[in-house]
Amino acid sequence: MTTAVFDAPASMPRYMPRRFFVSPRKRPPKASQRPVVRIAWMIALFARKSYVSYDEYRLRFACSMRTFQRDLAVLRDAGMYLEPHPTHGYRMVWFGPSVEAR
C-alpha cells in the first residue's frame, strides 16, 4: 500500500475565502429562449396530432392570449396549416395522398 503526502497546511489561513457547496438550481430560460421553447412545445403536440388549447398553454407558460396568437402566427408563417376548433383549440391539418391520386 502506498501512502500519500500532501503539502497542504493543517489549518486554513484567514486570508483564504471559505468555499461552500452551492446546490445547482434550475434556472428559468432566458428571455430570448422562451419563444423557442413555447413554439417547440406546440410543434411537438401538433406532431402527435393532438390539439393545443389556450388554457393548456397558459397553465404551462403563464402567457397571455396575445402571446399565444403570436406564436400561432409564427407557425403559420413557417408554413404550418392550423385549423381552429371551437372547443378543443387548434390542430395541424395533415395532408396525405388522396384517393384520386392512386
Residue pairs with C-beta under 8 A, 6 or more apart in sequence:
12 18
29 37
34 61
35 71
35 74
37 61
38 57
38 61
38 63
38 67
38 71
39 71
39 74
39 75
41 60
41 61
42 52
42 57
42 71
42 72
42 75
43 75
45 51
45 52
46 52
46 75
46 80
46 82
46 91
46 92
47 92
49 91
49 92
49 94
50 91
51 85
51 88
51 89
51 90
51 91
52 89
52 90
52 91
53 88
53 89
53 90
54 65
54 68
54 89
55 89
56 89
57 63
57 68
58 64
58 68
61 67
72 82
72 90
75 82
76 82
80 92
81 92
81 93
81 95
82 90
82 91
82 92
82 93
83 90
83 91
83 92
83 93
84 90
85 91
